[in-house]
Amino acid sequence: MSQNKTLYLENLKVTPFVALYTDETGNTRVSGSPDYPLTFSFEIGGGLYNCTLSGTGPGVDAFL
């Protein structure tokens, strides 16, 4: 594991995120907003980084 990469990922944990993704119908969707930003977390296991974006919003989104 690279100490520089781990430090970089640690710094991302305090950054609010917005994500663009494509749903199963091919439509581009947006997840996250200034009021409901996504949060970044990561774990290290087996020599690999496992990164996750998560968040909550005002409504239910079946794709998240």
N, C-alpha and C positions, 0 to 999 in steps of 0.2 A: 504494500500500500504506500502510495506517495504521500508524504506529509504535506506537500504543497496542495495536492488535490483535496486532501481531507480538510485542510484549512479553508480552501475555497468553498467547499460544500458547507462547512460550518457557517461561513459568512452568508451564504444564500438562505439560511434558516430565518434570517431577520428581514428578508425581502418579500414584499407582497407580490403575488403573481397573478397574471391573467393568462389563460391558455386557450388556444384555438385548436379545435379538433374536428374530425369528420365523423358524423354519425353513420349508422348502417344504411341510410338512404342516400348517402353521398353529399349531404348538406353540411356546410361549414357552420360550426357552432362556437360560441364563446362561453367559457366558464370563468367565473371570478369577476369582480368589479371593485371599485374603490370602497364600497360599503361592505362587500363580502369577498375579500381577497382570498386567494388560495394560499396555503402555507406549504412550505417545502420541508421535508424531513428525509433522513437517510440512515441506513444501517450498514455495517460492514460485516460480511459473513463469507467465509470460504475464499477470502482474497478478492471479493467483489463488492462493489457499492450497489446497494438496493435503494433507489431514490423514489420518493412518493410525493405527489401533489395532492392535497386534500383541502376541503372547504365546505362551507354551508352557504345556503342562500335562502331567499324569501319563499321559494317554491320547490316542489319536488322535481327532480330531473332524473328520469329513468336511465339515462346514459352515463351517469357518474357514479 
